[in-house]
Amino acid sequence: MTYSYYPGCTLKTKAKGLDRFGRLSAEALGVQLEEIENWQCCGAVYPQASDEIATKLSAIRALDAAKGKGQKLLTLCSACHHVIKRVNHDMQTDANLRQKANNYLQLETPYLGEAEVVHYLEMLRDEVGFDNLRKAVKNPLKGVKIAAYYGCLLLRPSGVMAFDDPECPRIIEDFVTAIGATPVIYSQRNECCGGYMALEDKPAAQKRVDAILKSAKDAGAELIITACPLCMYNLDANATANVLPVKYFTELLYQALGLEGKEGE
Amino acid sequence: MQKIGVFVCWCGSNIAATVDVKAVANALRSEPGVVFSTEYQYMCSENGQNLIKDTIRDYKLDGIVICSCSPRMHEATFRKTALAAGLNPYMVEIANIREQVSWIHKDMTEATDKAIVLGRAAIAKVKKNAPLTAGTSPVTKRALVIGGGIAGIQTALDVADAGYEVDIVEKSPTIGGRMAQLDKTFPTLDCAACILTPKMVEANQHENINLLTYSEVESVSGFVGSFKAKIRKKARFVDEVKCTGCGVCTEKCPSRKGLNEFNMGLNTRGAVYIPFAQAVPNKAVIDASNCIHFRTGKCGICEKNCSAGAIKFDQQDEIIERDYGAIVVATGFKPIDASAFDEYAYNQSKDVVTSLEFERLMNAAGPTKGTLLRPSDGEHPHEIVFIQCVGSRCSRDASKGKEYCSKICCMYTAKHAMLVREKYPDTKVHVFYIDVRTPGKNFDEFYRRAVEQYGVDYIKGMVGKVTVEGKKLRVQGSDLISNEQVHIDADMVVLATAIEPDPTARSIGTMLTASMDTNDFFTEAHPKLRPVESPTAGIFLSGVCQGPKDIPETVSQAGAAASKVIGLLSKNELVGNPCVAHANELLCNGCSQCERVCPYGAITYVEKEVRGPEFRGTKRVAVVNEAVCQGCGACTVTCPSTAMDLKGFSNNQIMAEVDAICR
């Protein structure tokens, strides 16, 4: 299976690991990721104003590129996934936006929300399958207790994101089981980390981060994993005490697939 | 030329407000064959029916068309009217101009045109109707009740008291159902066991009631008055006649892994067990999946210790075949699985329990002998939060939960809150609610007592999250009246989980061809006027299998279902439906396709001597058993040689209707 791949800016700068481990693991699993040419920043924040058009255009260009290739659009960064998935939903349901965006873009054929947006984790679940992933694992992370941190962007609004049950998600826990580790359920796994407030109101963000880390630690976790560069930064940099290491899920996938040290690093 | 009469009903303003009934009557008067056409305000009223009768006699009508509501509503009424005037009841056709016209259209011109077209179709059909005579079939004077909870027990007792035999088939080893698990019952707080167990004993001892516990209905065939059921009596591995219920085996059993179903899995039981002290029948049963003897071939301690010699490891399932005149579905409910609602930390803490689990924790026969203790550490809780509507009243597009109100939760939560405050006055009790719904006799008074006399803290608003903080459960919710966020550090959280039909209901519904709604509740024949009957003749509904109900309502409905059963069983024979399939032997090519599609097994094939203009000799032809055929028409559309036809709905008649509509 070949996907159009939208890495996003952060994965080219601060979150290179999320991108690199993701690409190498996909290759090992037989999934081709074709990076979209000339992609632009998605804006990182979904514009809530209903008359906002311009800030949605870059997402629409990426979606149209995937549509042109007849491929699904694969994302890895939670923020990009959130923005692109919601803009695509708008293009499917909001006639006003559809008309204005197409008037502006002047594409060869208008874009009407035809592309399908898939997150890397959904690709693992639905395309590869967690059972097959388990078979592909060469270096199972036996005995490691891992806390899955979902954050808010992947799960909500649940009707649009349709990612997993927003109150009782299991996709990352299933992933953790598939790579041979033990998932830890803790109450803060689907609560916001306060990342968007990190600059404006640092104590508020710190309070959230400490609550998340404590909840995971109390539940017995040795490690937290996430798919979101902002959560990663926030959990790492804004904790008053670094009680738990935080990693991208793709890094563990890469380790479990036994890819470590195989390339000239 | 046939003489047809047309009667257009206003149905008050139901039809007349949207359909120009005079125009319909006038238009249909000029149809060929129509000798009389009129309209009237209420055709189903006595005056309306007299109008029909008089016209039939005066004009010597051969057939009538009533333009009115759905035939489901009044076809039987108008057939009786025709019969009273000496016309064959099957010479009546209904054009449904209410449900199919006035209720669904807004524009009067369009609606009137459509009503005229439907009237024309009915006239075209009635001209091809033939008088039919219904046969009769005998009634087996025995009822089958599926489910042995309070609903099934009450129905069985009422039917049995009227002098008819009843079999109760209950899938678990004892009757009693959910009510047996309850502690106290609202609104009077009498103990559930005290009022239920006498009924269980009475059902067991009643000369007309036969209990088949640990049994399941495997298949049902036949029709109203003459059902045939196959019942699997599962092996208990205990001789029911010899077992005295002494309980020695249950104490000696070394396997302690089986979860105690009666206590909602809050503790364990032996592999050989008696569900609870007042179980009926009070007989042991062996759960083979947890029994050491069945897994290793060793042990047999129960066998050695049974002085009655009742343990029978080689017992087999038994199939019982029996005939019934009526079947009552009383399959009840179960609480939904709370593990999907992890926002309330049900999977994360033992101290988050469902209401039914809480019921067992408060019950003197429960795992804590009625002392309220936290399941995690056995300590007494000092602050308890009850959360209502867990999985009830969810939005249609929610990924989990039910759209409906489970109806009983407001009352049992008020009961739980009150009982806790009474038994442990040092305990703070909070209840989060969306609405408090207490419409029942003495119900609102009961709820207000919880608030006013027992000081239960009712908070209007829902809980967003329960988090585990060491030994405490932090409940984060909103108080919509003071418009504030609320944080409570509780020792226990009780979830009022929604109720849903028992998982066996769906397969039983399919077996009985009894319709169900999207939530798997059984559908009643009419939501207001026939609430205890299934649309499938001879199938009756008792208790929560039809929709959420409390105990008083369940008992009333169970009695109502019983009265319908008694009404049916009191008849010696039933008038059948003459609109059944019929095979034209000359056209039949013996392909067997109709036999394969018949859902009732009404069609068989025989070698038969057939004489016709083009064929003379023996051939294989379809024969319809008219007593079994339900007239569904599946065979008529399947038959490749048009040999199958349905009386009253012949291909001929349907084509005449279509022609009239397309004219």
Chai-1 contact restraints between the chains, C-beta under 6 A:
chainA,res_idxA,chainB,res_idxB,connection_type,confidence,min_distance_angstrom,max_distance_angstrom,comment,restraint_id
A,G159,B,D397,contact,1.0,0.0,6.0,A-B,restraint_1
A,D165,B,S399,contact,1.0,0.0,6.0,A-B,restraint_2
A,E167,B,D342,contact,1.0,0.0,6.0,A-B,restraint_3
A,E167,B,E343,contact,1.0,0.0,6.0,A-B,restraint_4
A,C168,B,A340,contact,1.0,0.0,6.0,A-B,restraint_5
A,C168,B,D342,contact,1.0,0.0,6.0,A-B,restraint_6
A,I185,B,Q348,contact,1.0,0.0,6.0,A-B,restraint_7
A,S187,B,A345,contact,1.0,0.0,6.0,A-B,restraint_8
A,S187,B,T467,contact,1.0,0.0,6.0,A-B,restraint_9
A,S187,B,V468,contact,1.0,0.0,6.0,A-B,restraint_10
